[in-house]
Amino acid sequence: MFGFVVADAGALSEEEKERYRAVYCGLCLALRDRYGQLSRACLTYDLTFFVLLCSSLHEPEETQGASHCVMHPAPAAPRAWARSPWTDYAADLSVALAYHKVLDDVVDDGAARARAAAHLLAGAYERARARIPEQCAAIEEAMGLIRTIEREGAEADPDAAAREFGMLLGQLFAHNQGFWAEGMEALGYALGRFIYLMDAAVDFADDAASGSYNPFVILGATPETMRTTLALAAADTAEAYERLPLVQDAHLVDAILYSGVWAQFNRTYTP
């Protein structure tokens, strides 16, 4: 994922901000415990959203506490954290998605930094593949299909790669969701398609300059037409989200899906 699924901090109460940080810190600890200290570089707010969403939907028992953090060393106070069974799955996905993101960066430009990151994450990815083999196989297949679509450039359906990423995220969201599997798959699909398109919109200028694949560049889109396309994709995401009976953390999740996801677009295109 691309770092777009973040909360609008201005819409949150202090209590909600503390809750958000606690779930984020819980995911960080899960990464450390399952994959070692270096894996904490895979930490994102995107998968924090997923933990919040699953916790709200299933209301599992949580483990809570407070710990000192290597990223916020003494004399900082211990930081509160919260973990649930969904936190471990999100940690596994964090590693798997981060590994394939750096592999994609290697394919795009072969940068030494991306190659080094791929080397460092390779062992962690093998452990993730042992824990979630079906999900890792789905990621490998989808990323291969997306690269094929991107190589086709203007010959490809401009929405094909976004749909492919949406189908992938739908599969990952639906895992072990029981009665809510269909609803979570629909939400994952819509959100994944939105994320891919948002990434293309934010990277428009860089991709136009470098010649990298970007559906909006191929279509000659303007900021206004990109905003319209993204608004329609966001509406599809909201429609799927609103079918889920969320109570716990619902306002916090609202602040992610209804406003936070637009933060990077607004920074890029607001004069």
C-alpha positions, 0 to 999 in steps of 0.5 A: 500500500502507498501511505494514503490511508491515514487519519485526518488528525484535525477530525479526531478527539484527543482520546481518538488520537491516543487510540490511533497511536496505540493501535499503530504502536501495537502493529510496530511491536508485532512487526518486531516480535514476528520479524525483528527490529529491521522489519519496523521499517515496514510499519504504515498507517495503512495496515493500522487502518485495517487493524482498526477496521477488523477490531471494530467489526469483530471486537476481539479481545485486545492486549494492552500495555505501555513500552519504551520505544527505540524510535522515541528513546528515553527520557520519553514516557512509555508509549501505550499500545494495543494488540489483537489477533488482527495485529499479527495478520497485519504485521504479516501483510506489512512485510509481504506488501513492503517487500513487493513494493521495493521489488517493484521499485527495483524493476522501475529504476533499479535504484541501489537503495531499493535493491538494498531494501529488497535484500534486507527484507528477503528473509522476513518475506520468506517467514511471511510466506510461511505464515500466510502462503495463500496471501503471498501467492496472491500478491506475487500473482497480482504484482506480476499482472500489474507489471505486465499491464504497466509494460503495455502502456497506452495499449492497456485498459487505463483502469486495468491495473487499478482493478487488479490491485483492488482485487488483490486487496479484496482477497487480503481483506476477506481472509478469515472474516467469516460472515463478513468476508463478502463485505470486506472483499468489496471494501478491499476491492474499492479501496485498492482501486482508489489507492492505485488511482490516488498514487497515480494522481500524486505521482502525475508530474514525476511520471510524466517527466520520467515516462513511467506508466501512469494511467492519468498521464496516458489519458492527459488528465487534469487535476480536475478530471483526476479529482472527479475520477477519485471522487467516484472511486471514493464513493464506491469505497464509502458505499462498501464501507457503510454496509459494515456494522461498525461501532467501536472506533467508527468515528476514527475510521470515518476520519480515515476514509472520508477525509484522511485519504485525500491528504496527499492529493490536496497537498499536491494540487492545492495552490 
